[in-house]
């Protein structure tokens, strides 16, 4: 308990420093804190509708070239991915072989359904105005075991809902200031919206396609909860994750392998939105071709993107769940000498 109070105290101290830093930006700081007021004026609705999503990744961003069917590597036993050497920049050095890790994952698409067992989840890049800060948060979380997964998910929901930093509750600000530097916190402000009144919400929804209406409304509810200061994780989850199952997509079956741009194969098996089992296969010929050039898997730089448009896209991490470090790799893996 004492440790928790020290952590929160340190975060709040950093928060005060950050707010002072924002004020030092003069007119820029004022425009940041006043963001959203412009939407109440003339032409505000059009500005709202033209705002890009914080994370824009969708299945159109998936490269289907070089994919392998679910039967690829069937019958082979994977080794623990987390036993591979850690790279100094984050992630794991890859050697030839078949690897697996069950890791923390995060919802990056509010107002959609949770993962369903039959749909394929494919590798896609992290895209959108908040791509950099989302990756920074996920990578920073690896070094801050004191920040629990629920707190990080709430922060990510607030970001993808385009909540203004000034509207974050004290608890969300504390999480953000632990995981981000004062300069990085400035990245949270661009493209942010305030909590929209009911009349503007209804006008906006009437101009949007039906599937997008649920997302738009969910984001506004999350902004409201993020600013309330007393909303629970369960309340926010209720708006972020729709009940029921997303419409199935039989084009890409579960277990389909994607060809990573770096030449290895990867696939995802979500277990809800907060846990994902990742499998990676690295051909020996790829390692031979690379020579002394390192091959690194860094989870936060990829999204597990569903073939179903109504399901969650899932941010990945390098954080294994329930790792067993008594296990040993069958083949020794030594990072290349640079």
Buried (B, 14 or more C-beta within 10 A) or exposed (E): EEEEEEBBEEBBEBBEEBBEBBEEEEEEBEEBBEBBEBBEEEEBBEEBEEBEBBBBBBBEBBBEEEBBEEEBBEEEEBBBBBBBBBBEEBBBBBBBBBBBBBBBBBBBBBBBBBBBEEBBBBBBBBBBBBBEBBBBBBBBBBEBEEBEBBBBBBBBBBBBBBBBBBBBBEBBBBBBBBBBBBEBBBBBBEBBBBBBEEEBBEBBBEEBEEEBBBBBBBBBBBBBBBBEEEBEBEBBBBBBBBEEBBEBBEEBEBBBBBBBEEBBBBBBBBEEBBBBBBBBBBEEEBBEEBEEEEBBBBBBBBBBBBBBBBBBBBBBBBBBBEBEEEEEBEEEBEBEEE
